[in-house]
Amino acid sequence: MNIPDKDKPFPLEHYDRLCFLKNIITNPNIIVGDYSCYDDFEDVHNFEKNVKYLFDFRGDQLIIGKFCMISSDVTFI
């Protein structure tokens, strides 16, 4: 059995709706485990738009575990 490479953005070839989230996050206040995945019907880069009320000046952080699966249209408050 082949294990997907955690350092590649997309674990499944020719399927760009599912990604390893840590490889597409740009916000340093969002910390994501190696194998946590995100699925989006439109574009996986929409994830950060779904994270609401994450304030830098307060030191807020969103921490997502190592083996989580997050579906489309999930909003983090």
PDB file of N, CA, C and O in Angstrom:
ATOM      1  N   MET A   1       0.833  -1.172   0.000  1.00  0.00           N
ATOM      2  CA  MET A   1       0.000   0.000   0.000  1.00  0.00           C
ATOM      3  C   MET A   1       0.881   1.239   0.000  1.00  0.00           C
ATOM      4  O   MET A   1       1.830   1.334   0.778  1.00  0.00           O
ATOM      5  N   ASN A   2       0.564   2.186  -0.873  1.00  0.00           N
ATOM      6  CA  ASN A   2       1.321   3.429  -0.945  1.00  0.00           C
ATOM      7  C   ASN A   2       0.695   4.489  -0.049  1.00  0.00           C
ATOM      8  O   ASN A   2      -0.518   4.699  -0.068  1.00  0.00           O
ATOM      9  N   ILE A   3       1.522   5.141   0.719  1.00  0.00           N
ATOM     10  CA  ILE A   3       1.076   6.232   1.578  1.00  0.00           C
ATOM     11  C   ILE A   3       1.291   7.530   0.815  1.00  0.00           C
ATOM     12  O   ILE A   3       2.372   7.741   0.265  1.00  0.00           O
ATOM     13  N   PRO A   4       0.288   8.409   0.765  1.00  0.00           N
ATOM     14  CA  PRO A   4       0.462   9.684   0.052  1.00  0.00           C
ATOM     15  C   PRO A   4       1.580  10.519   0.676  1.00  0.00           C
ATOM     16  O   PRO A   4       1.781  10.506   1.891  1.00  0.00           O
ATOM     17  N   ASP A   5       2.290  11.230  -0.163  1.00  0.00           N
ATOM     18  CA  ASP A   5       3.370  12.102   0.292  1.00  0.00           C
ATOM     19  C   ASP A   5       2.771  13.338   0.961  1.00  0.00           C
ATOM     20  O   ASP A   5       2.083  14.122   0.308  1.00  0.00           O
ATOM     21  N   LYS A   6       3.025  13.514   2.243  1.00  0.00           N
ATOM     22  CA  LYS A   6       2.444  14.610   3.013  1.00  0.00           C
ATOM     23  C   LYS A   6       2.960  15.977   2.578  1.00  0.00           C
ATOM     24  O   LYS A   6       2.381  16.995   2.957  1.00  0.00           O
ATOM     25  N   ASP A   7       4.024  16.024   1.798  1.00  0.00           N
ATOM     26  CA  ASP A   7       4.591  17.289   1.355  1.00  0.00           C
ATOM     27  C   ASP A   7       4.060  17.750   0.002  1.00  0.00           C
ATOM     28  O   ASP A   7       4.403  18.839  -0.458  1.00  0.00           O
ATOM     29  N   LYS A   8       3.238  16.942  -0.629  1.00  0.00           N
ATOM     30  CA  LYS A   8       2.591  17.341  -1.880  1.00  0.00           C
ATOM     31  C   LYS A   8       1.218  17.913  -1.542  1.00  0.00           C
ATOM     32  O   LYS A   8       0.561  17.423  -0.623  1.00  0.00           O
ATOM     33  N   PRO A   9       0.776  18.930  -2.258  1.00  0.00           N
ATOM     34  CA  PRO A   9      -0.519  19.530  -1.928  1.00  0.00           C
ATOM     35  C   PRO A   9      -1.711  18.590  -2.147  1.00  0.00           C
ATOM     36  O   PRO A   9      -2.677  18.634  -1.387  1.00  0.00           O
ATOM     37  N   PHE A  10      -1.650  17.748  -3.169  1.00  0.00           N
ATOM     38  CA  PHE A  10      -2.794  16.905  -3.507  1.00  0.00           C
ATOM     39  C   PHE A  10      -2.426  15.425  -3.370  1.00  0.00           C
ATOM     40  O   PHE A  10      -1.551  14.935  -4.084  1.00  0.00           O
ATOM     41  N   PRO A  11      -3.091  14.713  -2.452  1.00  0.00           N
ATOM     42  CA  PRO A  11      -2.742  13.308  -2.218  1.00  0.00           C
ATOM     43  C   PRO A  11      -3.218  12.365  -3.323  1.00  0.00           C
ATOM     44  O   PRO A  11      -2.657  11.282  -3.491  1.00  0.00           O
ATOM     45  N   LEU A  12      -4.236  12.758  -4.072  1.00  0.00           N
ATOM     46  CA  LEU A  12      -4.761  11.927  -5.154  1.00  0.00           C
ATOM     47  C   LEU A  12      -4.443  12.563  -6.498  1.00  0.00           C
ATOM     48  O   LEU A  12      -4.768  13.726  -6.737  1.00  0.00           O
ATOM     49  N   GLU A  13      -3.816  11.806  -7.361  1.00  0.00           N
ATOM     50  CA  GLU A  13      -3.483  12.328  -8.687  1.00  0.00           C
ATOM     51  C   GLU A  13      -4.751  12.658  -9.468  1.00  0.00           C
ATOM     52  O   GLU A  13      -5.748  11.940  -9.385  1.00  0.00           O
ATOM     53  N   HIS A  14      -4.703  13.748 -10.224  1.00  0.00           N
ATOM     54  CA  HIS A  14      -5.793  14.162 -11.113  1.00  0.00           C
ATOM     55  C   HIS A  14      -7.078  14.484 -10.354  1.00  0.00           C
ATOM     56  O   HIS A  14      -8.168  14.404 -10.922  1.00  0.00           O
ATOM     57  N   TYR A  15      -6.961  14.845  -9.088  1.00  0.00           N
ATOM     58  CA  TYR A  15      -8.130  15.202  -8.284  1.00  0.00           C
ATOM     59  C   TYR A  15      -7.738  16.392  -7.421  1.00  0.00           C
ATOM     60  O   TYR A  15      -7.074  16.233  -6.396  1.00  0.00           O
ATOM     61  N   ASP A  16      -8.153  17.592  -7.842  1.00  0.00           N
ATOM     62  CA  ASP A  16      -7.703  18.802  -7.160  1.00  0.00           C
ATOM     63  C   ASP A  16      -8.728  19.382  -6.189  1.00  0.00           C
ATOM     64  O   ASP A  16      -8.573  20.521  -5.747  1.00  0.00           O
ATOM     65  N   ARG A  17      -9.759  18.633  -5.851  1.00  0.00           N
ATOM     66  CA  ARG A  17     -10.734  19.078  -4.847  1.00  0.00           C
ATOM     67  C   ARG A  17     -10.309  18.726  -3.430  1.00  0.00           C
ATOM     68  O   ARG A  17     -10.844  19.281  -2.471  1.00  0.00           O
ATOM     69  N   LEU A  18      -9.369  17.824  -3.286  1.00  0.00           N
ATOM     70  CA  LEU A  18      -8.905  17.357  -1.985  1.00  0.00           C
ATOM     71  C   LEU A  18      -7.422  17.678  -1.844  1.00  0.00           C
ATOM     72  O   LEU A  18      -6.627  17.372  -2.732  1.00  0.00           O
ATOM     73  N   CYS A  19      -7.055  18.296  -0.722  1.00  0.00           N
ATOM     74  CA  CYS A  19      -5.645  18.651  -0.544  1.00  0.00           C
ATOM     75  C   CYS A  19      -5.210  18.395   0.892  1.00  0.00           C
ATOM     76  O   CYS A  19      -6.028  18.303   1.808  1.00  0.00           O
ATOM     77  N   PHE A  20      -3.895  18.284   1.058  1.00  0.00           N
ATOM     78  CA  PHE A  20      -3.317  18.319   2.394  1.00  0.00           C
ATOM     79  C   PHE A  20      -3.262  19.789   2.782  1.00  0.00           C
ATOM     80  O   PHE A  20      -2.546  20.576   2.163  1.00  0.00           O
ATOM     81  N   LEU A  21      -3.999  20.143   3.780  1.00  0.00           N
ATOM     82  CA  LEU A  21      -4.235  21.532   4.131  1.00  0.00           C
ATOM     83  C   LEU A  21      -2.968  22.303   4.493  1.00  0.00           C
ATOM     84  O   LEU A  21      -2.847  23.482   4.159  1.00  0.00           O
ATOM     85  N   LYS A  22      -2.036  21.660   5.163  1.00  0.00           N
ATOM     86  CA  LYS A  22      -0.833  22.385   5.606  1.00  0.00           C
ATOM     87  C   LYS A  22      -0.014  22.921   4.432  1.00  0.00           C
ATOM     88  O   LYS A  22       0.775  23.851   4.597  1.00  0.00           O
ATOM     89  N   ASN A  23      -0.202  22.336   3.252  1.00  0.00           N
ATOM     90  CA  ASN A  23       0.577  22.757   2.084  1.00  0.00           C
ATOM     91  C   ASN A  23      -0.015  23.951   1.350  1.00  0.00           C
ATOM     92  O   ASN A  23       0.624  24.495   0.449  1.00  0.00           O
ATOM     93  N   ILE A  24      -1.223  24.370   1.714  1.00  0.00           N
ATOM     94  CA  ILE A  24      -1.815  25.522   1.022  1.00  0.00           C
ATOM     95  C   ILE A  24      -2.074  26.704   1.948  1.00  0.00           C
ATOM     96  O   ILE A  24      -2.416  27.786   1.470  1.00  0.00           O
ATOM     97  N   ILE A  25      -1.922  26.531   3.252  1.00  0.00           N
ATOM     98  CA  ILE A  25      -2.173  27.597   4.219  1.00  0.00           C
ATOM     99  C   ILE A  25      -1.057  28.638   4.155  1.00  0.00           C
ATOM    100  O   ILE A  25       0.125  28.292   4.127  1.00  0.00           O
ATOM    101  N   THR A  26      -1.443  29.915   4.131  1.00  0.00           N
ATOM    102  CA  THR A  26      -0.456  30.999   4.140  1.00  0.00           C
ATOM    103  C   THR A  26      -0.468  31.777   5.448  1.00  0.00           C
ATOM    104  O   THR A  26       0.501  32.472   5.750  1.00  0.00           O
ATOM    105  N   ASN A  27      -1.536  31.679   6.229  1.00  0.00           N
ATOM    106  CA  ASN A  27      -1.653  32.408   7.484  1.00  0.00           C
ATOM    107  C   ASN A  27      -0.843  31.694   8.572  1.00  0.00           C
ATOM    108  O   ASN A  27      -1.111  30.531   8.872  1.00  0.00           O
ATOM    109  N   PRO A  28       0.146  32.379   9.168  1.00  0.00           N
ATOM    110  CA  PRO A  28       0.969  31.717  10.198  1.00  0.00           C
ATOM    111  C   PRO A  28       0.204  31.403  11.484  1.00  0.00           C
ATOM    112  O   PRO A  28       0.706  30.657  12.325  1.00  0.00           O
ATOM    113  N   ASN A  29      -0.994  31.953  11.653  1.00  0.00           N
ATOM    114  CA  ASN A  29      -1.789  31.677  12.851  1.00  0.00           C
ATOM    115  C   ASN A  29      -2.693  30.464  12.690  1.00  0.00           C
ATOM    116  O   ASN A  29      -3.446  30.122  13.602  1.00  0.00           O
ATOM    117  N   ILE A  30      -2.622  29.819  11.543  1.00  0.00           N
ATOM    118  CA  ILE A  30      -3.355  28.573  11.322  1.00  0.00           C
ATOM    119  C   ILE A  30      -2.326  27.449  11.276  1.00  0.00           C
ATOM    120  O   ILE A  30      -1.486  27.402  10.377  1.00  0.00           O
ATOM    121  N   ILE A  31      -2.396  26.555  12.242  1.00  0.00           N
ATOM    122  CA  ILE A  31      -1.437  25.458  12.369  1.00  0.00           C
ATOM    123  C   ILE A  31      -2.177  24.162  12.053  1.00  0.00           C
ATOM    124  O   ILE A  31      -3.209  23.862  12.653  1.00  0.00           O
ATOM    125  N   VAL A  32      -1.639  23.402  11.107  1.00  0.00           N
ATOM    126  CA  VAL A  32      -2.336  22.209  10.620  1.00  0.00           C
ATOM    127  C   VAL A  32      -1.397  21.015  10.657  1.00  0.00           C
ATOM    128  O   VAL A  32      -0.225  21.127  10.296  1.00  0.00           O
ATOM    129  N   GLY A  33      -1.910  19.874  11.092  1.00  0.00           N
ATOM    130  CA  GLY A  33      -1.143  18.633  11.113  1.00  0.00           C
ATOM    131  C   GLY A  33      -0.824  18.126   9.719  1.00  0.00           C
ATOM    132  O   GLY A  33      -1.446  18.540   8.740  1.00  0.00           O
ATOM    133  N   ASP A  34       0.138  17.235   9.633  1.00  0.00           N
ATOM    134  CA  ASP A  34       0.673  16.750   8.354  1.00  0.00           C
ATOM    135  C   ASP A  34      -0.359  16.122   7.427  1.00  0.00           C
ATOM    136  O   ASP A  34      -0.327  16.372   6.222  1.00  0.00           O
ATOM    137  N   TYR A  35      -1.263  15.322   7.951  1.00  0.00           N
ATOM    138  CA  TYR A  35      -2.168  14.556   7.096  1.00  0.00           C
ATOM    139  C   TYR A  35      -3.618  15.047   7.132  1.00  0.00           C
ATOM    140  O   TYR A  35      -4.518  14.333   6.690  1.00  0.00           O
ATOM    141  N   SER A  36      -3.853  16.234   7.643  1.00  0.00           N
ATOM    142  CA  SER A  36      -5.206  16.777   7.649  1.00  0.00           C
ATOM    143  C   SER A  36      -5.574  17.230   6.235  1.00  0.00           C
ATOM    144  O   SER A  36      -4.791  17.891   5.553  1.00  0.00           O
ATOM    145  N   CYS A  37      -6.764  16.863   5.820  1.00  0.00           N
ATOM    146  CA  CYS A  37      -7.210  17.120   4.442  1.00  0.00           C
ATOM    147  C   CYS A  37      -8.392  18.068   4.421  1.00  0.00           C
ATOM    148  O   CYS A  37      -9.154  18.173   5.382  1.00  0.00           O
ATOM    149  N   TYR A  38      -8.520  18.746   3.311  1.00  0.00           N
ATOM    150  CA  TYR A  38      -9.639  19.657   3.092  1.00  0.00           C
ATOM    151  C   TYR A  38     -10.190  19.398   1.696  1.00  0.00           C
ATOM    152  O   TYR A  38      -9.440  19.275   0.728  1.00  0.00           O
ATOM    153  N   ASP A  39     -11.509  19.319   1.611  1.00  0.00           N
ATOM    154  CA  ASP A  39     -12.190  19.116   0.330  1.00  0.00           C
ATOM    155  C   ASP A  39     -13.037  20.350   0.048  1.00  0.00           C
ATOM    156  O   ASP A  39     -13.743  20.833   0.934  1.00  0.00           O
ATOM    157  N   ASP A  40     -12.974  20.861  -1.175  1.00  0.00           N
ATOM    158  CA  ASP A  40     -13.765  22.033  -1.543  1.00  0.00           C
ATOM    159  C   ASP A  40     -14.307  21.842  -2.951  1.00  0.00           C
ATOM    160  O   ASP A  40     -13.580  21.450  -3.864  1.00  0.00           O
ATOM    161  N   PHE A  41     -15.592  22.122  -3.113  1.00  0.00           N
ATOM    162  CA  PHE A  41     -16.226  21.957  -4.427  1.00  0.00           C
ATOM    163  C   PHE A  41     -15.688  22.928  -5.463  1.00  0.00           C
ATOM    164  O   PHE A  41     -15.664  22.612  -6.652  1.00  0.00           O
ATOM    165  N   GLU A  42     -15.250  24.116  -5.024  1.00  0.00           N
ATOM    166  CA  GLU A  42     -14.799  25.132  -5.974  1.00  0.00           C
ATOM    167  C   GLU A  42     -13.280  25.201  -6.081  1.00  0.00           C
ATOM    168  O   GLU A  42     -12.709  24.948  -7.142  1.00  0.00           O
ATOM    169  N   ASP A  43     -12.629  25.550  -4.963  1.00  0.00           N
ATOM    170  CA  ASP A  43     -11.180  25.729  -4.961  1.00  0.00           C
ATOM    171  C   ASP A  43     -10.673  25.525  -3.536  1.00  0.00           C
ATOM    172  O   ASP A  43     -11.201  26.125  -2.599  1.00  0.00           O
ATOM    173  N   VAL A  44      -9.677  24.701  -3.368  1.00  0.00           N
ATOM    174  CA  VAL A  44      -9.168  24.405  -2.023  1.00  0.00           C
ATOM    175  C   VAL A  44      -8.550  25.628  -1.352  1.00  0.00           C
ATOM    176  O   VAL A  44      -8.411  25.658  -0.129  1.00  0.00           O
ATOM    177  N   HIS A  45      -8.185  26.618  -2.127  1.00  0.00           N
ATOM    178  CA  HIS A  45      -7.606  27.829  -1.556  1.00  0.00           C
ATOM    179  C   HIS A  45      -8.658  28.714  -0.879  1.00  0.00           C
ATOM    180  O   HIS A  45      -8.321  29.767  -0.339  1.00  0.00           O
ATOM    181  N   ASN A  46      -9.907  28.302  -0.904  1.00  0.00           N
ATOM    182  CA  ASN A  46     -10.979  29.029  -0.215  1.00  0.00           C
ATOM    183  C   ASN A  46     -10.969  28.789   1.291  1.00  0.00           C
ATOM    184  O   ASN A  46     -11.707  29.453   2.020  1.00  0.00           O
ATOM    185  N   PHE A  47     -10.164  27.870   1.767  1.00  0.00           N
ATOM    186  CA  PHE A  47     -10.199  27.510   3.186  1.00  0.00           C
ATOM    187  C   PHE A  47     -10.008  28.714   4.097  1.00  0.00           C
ATOM    188  O   PHE A  47     -10.768  28.893   5.048  1.00  0.00           O
ATOM    189  N   GLU A  48      -9.017  29.532   3.822  1.00  0.00           N
ATOM    190  CA  GLU A  48      -8.722  30.660   4.714  1.00  0.00           C
ATOM    191  C   GLU A  48      -9.855  31.683   4.732  1.00  0.00           C
ATOM    192  O   GLU A  48     -10.003  32.413   5.713  1.00  0.00           O
ATOM    193  N   LYS A  49     -10.642  31.750   3.691  1.00  0.00           N
ATOM    194  CA  LYS A  49     -11.810  32.640   3.673  1.00  0.00           C
ATOM    195  C   LYS A  49     -12.885  32.148   4.637  1.00  0.00           C
ATOM    196  O   LYS A  49     -13.718  32.933   5.090  1.00  0.00           O
ATOM    197  N   ASN A  50     -12.872  30.858   4.952  1.00  0.00           N
ATOM    198  CA  ASN A  50     -13.863  30.263   5.846  1.00  0.00           C
ATOM    199  C   ASN A  50     -13.448  30.315   7.316  1.00  0.00           C
ATOM    200  O   ASN A  50     -14.172  29.825   8.182  1.00  0.00           O
ATOM    201  N   VAL A  51     -12.302  30.901   7.596  1.00  0.00           N
ATOM    202  CA  VAL A  51     -11.850  31.072   8.977  1.00  0.00           C
ATOM    203  C   VAL A  51     -12.192  32.507   9.377  1.00  0.00           C
ATOM    204  O   VAL A  51     -11.543  33.454   8.934  1.00  0.00           O
ATOM    205  N   LYS A  52     -13.194  32.655  10.200  1.00  0.00           N
ATOM    206  CA  LYS A  52     -13.688  33.975  10.606  1.00  0.00           C
ATOM    207  C   LYS A  52     -13.141  34.341  11.979  1.00  0.00           C
ATOM    208  O   LYS A  52     -12.881  33.466  12.805  1.00  0.00           O
ATOM    209  N   TYR A  53     -12.971  35.611  12.214  1.00  0.00           N
ATOM    210  CA  TYR A  53     -12.621  36.154  13.534  1.00  0.00           C
ATOM    211  C   TYR A  53     -11.324  35.593  14.104  1.00  0.00           C
ATOM    212  O   TYR A  53     -11.258  35.256  15.286  1.00  0.00           O
ATOM    213  N   LEU A  54     -10.311  35.492  13.282  1.00  0.00           N
ATOM    214  CA  LEU A  54      -8.979  35.088  13.737  1.00  0.00           C
ATOM    215  C   LEU A  54      -8.136  36.368  13.785  1.00  0.00           C
ATOM    216  O   LEU A  54      -7.628  36.825  12.761  1.00  0.00           O
ATOM    217  N   PHE A  55      -7.998  36.929  14.969  1.00  0.00           N
ATOM    218  CA  PHE A  55      -7.385  38.245  15.124  1.00  0.00           C
ATOM    219  C   PHE A  55      -5.914  38.144  15.499  1.00  0.00           C
ATOM    220  O   PHE A  55      -5.561  37.559  16.522  1.00  0.00           O
ATOM    221  N   ASP A  56      -5.053  38.727  14.651  1.00  0.00           N
ATOM    222  CA  ASP A  56      -3.616  38.738  14.919  1.00  0.00           C
ATOM    223  C   ASP A  56      -3.283  39.499  16.193  1.00  0.00           C
ATOM    224  O   ASP A  56      -2.443  39.056  16.976  1.00  0.00           O
ATOM    225  N   PHE A  57      -3.928  40.633  16.409  1.00  0.00           N
ATOM    226  CA  PHE A  57      -3.585  41.484  17.547  1.00  0.00           C
ATOM    227  C   PHE A  57      -3.915  40.848  18.895  1.00  0.00           C
ATOM    228  O   PHE A  57      -3.416  41.297  19.927  1.00  0.00           O
ATOM    229  N   ARG A  58      -4.746  39.813  18.897  1.00  0.00           N
ATOM    230  CA  ARG A  58      -5.068  39.104  20.140  1.00  0.00           C
ATOM    231  C   ARG A  58      -4.252  37.828  20.303  1.00  0.00           C
ATOM    232  O   ARG A  58      -4.291  37.184  21.351  1.00  0.00           O
ATOM    233  N   GLY A  59      -3.514  37.471  19.258  1.00  0.00           N
ATOM    234  CA  GLY A  59      -2.723  36.246  19.319  1.00  0.00           C
ATOM    235  C   GLY A  59      -3.538  34.989  19.067  1.00  0.00           C
ATOM    236  O   GLY A  59      -3.133  33.893  19.453  1.00  0.00           O
ATOM    237  N   ASP A  60      -4.701  35.149  18.412  1.00  0.00           N
ATOM    238  CA  ASP A  60      -5.555  33.994  18.122  1.00  0.00           C
ATOM    239  C   ASP A  60      -4.839  33.000  17.210  1.00  0.00           C
ATOM    240  O   ASP A  60      -4.046  33.386  16.350  1.00  0.00           O
ATOM    241  N   GLN A  61      -5.129  31.722  17.411  1.00  0.00           N
ATOM    242  CA  GLN A  61      -4.604  30.658  16.558  1.00  0.00           C
ATOM    243  C   GLN A  61      -5.700  29.627  16.319  1.00  0.00           C
ATOM    244  O   GLN A  61      -6.540  29.371  17.183  1.00  0.00           O
ATOM    245  N   LEU A  62      -5.670  29.055  15.146  1.00  0.00           N
ATOM    246  CA  LEU A  62      -6.507  27.900  14.838  1.00  0.00           C
ATOM    247  C   LEU A  62      -5.560  26.721  14.718  1.00  0.00           C
ATOM    248  O   LEU A  62      -4.654  26.729  13.885  1.00  0.00           O
ATOM    249  N   ILE A  63      -5.765  25.709  15.546  1.00  0.00           N
ATOM    250  CA  ILE A  63      -4.895  24.526  15.528  1.00  0.00           C
ATOM    251  C   ILE A  63      -5.744  23.326  15.132  1.00  0.00           C
ATOM    252  O   ILE A  63      -6.736  23.001  15.786  1.00  0.00           O
ATOM    253  N   ILE A  64      -5.332  22.675  14.047  1.00  0.00           N
ATOM    254  CA  ILE A  64      -6.045  21.517  13.515  1.00  0.00           C
ATOM    255  C   ILE A  64      -5.123  20.313  13.656  1.00  0.00           C
ATOM    256  O   ILE A  64      -3.939  20.393  13.326  1.00  0.00           O
ATOM    257  N   GLY A  65      -5.659  19.205  14.142  1.00  0.00           N
ATOM    258  CA  GLY A  65      -4.870  18.001  14.427  1.00  0.00           C
ATOM    259  C   GLY A  65      -4.194  17.378  13.218  1.00  0.00           C
ATOM    260  O   GLY A  65      -4.277  17.890  12.101  1.00  0.00           O
ATOM    261  N   LYS A  66      -3.532  16.277  13.465  1.00  0.00           N
ATOM    262  CA  LYS A  66      -2.705  15.620  12.446  1.00  0.00           C
ATOM    263  C   LYS A  66      -3.515  14.807  11.432  1.00  0.00           C
ATOM    264  O   LYS A  66      -3.105  14.697  10.276  1.00  0.00           O
ATOM    265  N   PHE A  67      -4.647  14.241  11.832  1.00  0.00           N
ATOM    266  CA  PHE A  67      -5.431  13.378  10.946  1.00  0.00           C
ATOM    267  C   PHE A  67      -6.891  13.828  10.913  1.00  0.00           C
ATOM    268  O   PHE A  67      -7.774  13.085  11.342  1.00  0.00           O
ATOM    269  N   CYS A  68      -7.151  15.021  10.413  1.00  0.00           N
ATOM    270  CA  CYS A  68      -8.516  15.555  10.345  1.00  0.00           C
ATOM    271  C   CYS A  68      -8.955  15.656   8.886  1.00  0.00           C
ATOM    272  O   CYS A  68      -8.143  15.883   7.989  1.00  0.00           O
ATOM    273  N   MET A  69     -10.241  15.484   8.675  1.00  0.00           N
ATOM    274  CA  MET A  69     -10.819  15.651   7.340  1.00  0.00           C
ATOM    275  C   MET A  69     -11.870  16.744   7.440  1.00  0.00           C
ATOM    276  O   MET A  69     -12.823  16.626   8.210  1.00  0.00           O
ATOM    277  N   ILE A  70     -11.699  17.799   6.669  1.00  0.00           N
ATOM    278  CA  ILE A  70     -12.602  18.953   6.713  1.00  0.00           C
ATOM    279  C   ILE A  70     -13.307  19.051   5.372  1.00  0.00           C
ATOM    280  O   ILE A  70     -12.670  19.045   4.318  1.00  0.00           O
ATOM    281  N   SER A  71     -14.633  19.143   5.422  1.00  0.00           N
ATOM    282  CA  SER A  71     -15.424  19.155   4.181  1.00  0.00           C
ATOM    283  C   SER A  71     -15.676  20.566   3.681  1.00  0.00           C
ATOM    284  O   SER A  71     -15.358  21.541   4.361  1.00  0.00           O
ATOM    285  N   SER A  72     -16.236  20.667   2.519  1.00  0.00           N
ATOM    286  CA  SER A  72     -16.559  21.947   1.889  1.00  0.00           C
ATOM    287  C   SER A  72     -17.500  22.763   2.752  1.00  0.00           C
ATOM    288  O   SER A  72     -18.335  22.222   3.477  1.00  0.00           O
ATOM    289  N   ASP A  73     -17.350  24.070   2.660  1.00  0.00           N
ATOM    290  CA  ASP A  73     -18.238  25.044   3.312  1.00  0.00           C
ATOM    291  C   ASP A  73     -18.239  24.998   4.829  1.00  0.00           C
ATOM    292  O   ASP A  73     -19.170  25.514   5.448  1.00  0.00           O
ATOM    293  N   VAL A  74     -17.240  24.405   5.447  1.00  0.00           N
ATOM    294  CA  VAL A  74     -17.112  24.452   6.898  1.00  0.00           C
ATOM    295  C   VAL A  74     -16.583  25.834   7.270  1.00  0.00           C
ATOM    296  O   VAL A  74     -15.641  26.336   6.657  1.00  0.00           O
ATOM    297  N   THR A  75     -17.201  26.443   8.279  1.00  0.00           N
ATOM    298  CA  THR A  75     -16.767  27.763   8.746  1.00  0.00           C
ATOM    299  C   THR A  75     -16.244  27.632  10.178  1.00  0.00           C
ATOM    300  O   THR A  75     -16.896  27.046  11.042  1.00  0.00           O
ATOM    301  N   PHE A  76     -15.063  28.187  10.408  1.00  0.00           N
ATOM    302  CA  PHE A  76     -14.478  28.214  11.742  1.00  0.00           C
ATOM    303  C   PHE A  76     -14.703  29.596  12.331  1.00  0.00           C
ATOM    304  O   PHE A  76     -14.332  30.605  11.732  1.00  0.00           O
ATOM    305  N   ILE A  77     -15.316  29.634  13.512  1.00  0.00           N
ATOM    306  CA  ILE A  77     -15.607  30.916  14.169  1.00  0.00           C
ATOM    307  C   ILE A  77     -14.722  31.037  15.386  1.00  0.00           C
ATOM    308  O   ILE A  77     -14.789  32.038  16.101  1.00  0.00           O
TER     309      ILE A  77
END
